[in-house]
């Protein structure tokens, strides 16, 4: 098996304490033999719903990287030890072909593409006598 066959795409979700911390993370990725697939701009500043490591604001970045699966654990350990990384998640990136096949073409009226709920039959109220008669038919 060649080296190219072993490399998989991953999406790395990062909450950083400063925008400069992204450079540190990218160097960790390169140190593990990975490469960044998508161009990354500056991380976006967000307000956190709750404090993480005494921070109420964070910088969000989510690069897509190529990495050998055997190096994932090493990258996880390195990110856990990096103090400027508040939280992270590393998942396998979705395939582009799967994503594009799931998108729908919108043509004309958009209500036609929406699934229609099943039609319920109108409720017919039965009298007690009719109900008892139906039960007897079913049970006998």
N, C-alpha and C positions, 0 to 999 in steps of 0.2 A: 504494500500500500504506500502511495507517495505522500509526501508532506501535505500537499494541497487537499487530499482527501480527508485528512484528519481535522482540518480547520473548520470550525463551525461559526455561525453568526450568532451573536448575543446582543441583547439590548441591556444597557447598564443604566438604571435609574439612580440618580445621585441627589442627595440633599447635602449641600456644602455650607460651611460657615463663612466662606468668602469666595469671590469670583476667582481669586488667584489659586485657590485650592484645586481648580480644574487642571492646571498645568501639572501639579503634583500627581494627580490621578492618571493623567495621560502618560506621564513618564513611568508610572507603575505598570500600566498596560504594555507599553513598549518593552519594559524590562522583562516581562513574562513572555515576550515573543509575539504579542498581539499587535493589531493595527486597527486604526479607527476608520470605519467605512464612510460614514457621512460627515460632511463638514460641520464643525461645531462653532457656533458663535459664542457670545458671552452667555453665561448662565443667567436665567431669569430669576429676579428676586421675588419671593413669595412670602406671604404671612402665614405662619403655621397655626393650625387650630389649637394646638397645645405645645408647650415647651418641650424641646428635645435637647438634652444636654445644656440646659439653661439658655437656650436660644429661642426667641419668639419669631424670628425671621430667618429665612434660609435662601440659598441659591440653588435652583433646580436645573439640572442638566441630564440629558438622556442620550448619550452617544451609542451608536451601533458599532460593535467591534467584531473583528475576526480573531478567534483564539483557539488554540489547541485544547480540546476537552480535558486533557491531563493537567493543564495549567490553571484550570478554573479554581481549584481548591487553593492553590498558591495565591491567586489574585484575591480570592475571598479573604484569606488570612491577612494579606497585605493591606486590604481596604479596612478590615476590622482594626488594625493597629494604627491607621492613619487618623490622627486626632481631628483634622479639618473635615473629615467625612462624618456627617451627623448620622445619616442612614443611607443604605444602598440596597438595591435588589438587582440581581443578575438573572435574566431569563433568556431562553432561546428566542431569537428574533423571528417574527413571522416571515414566511416566504413571500416574496413579492408576487409571485404567480397566484398564490392562494388569495391574497388580499385583492388583487385586481379581478379575479374571477367572482368574488363575492359582491363586488359593487354592481349596482343595478343601473341600467340605462333608464333615464327618465324621459318619457315621451308623452307629450300631450297632457292628458288629465292624470294627475298624480293619485287620485282616489281609486283609479282602476287597479293600481299595483298593490294597494293595501289589501291584506287578507280580509275576507268578509266573515263576520262572526256567524256561527250556525244559527239558523232560524228556529226559534222555539215555536212549538205548536201552541195555539191559543188554549188557555186554561178553560176547560169545560167543567163547570161545577156540577157534581152529581149529588142527587139526593141520597139520604141514608139508605132508602130502600134499594135504589139502583146500585149503590156501593155494595150492599150486602149480597145482591144478586150476582155482581161481578166476582166477588170473593168466593161464592159458592161454585161458580163456573170454573174458577181457577183451581180450587181445592179438589174438586171432584173429577 
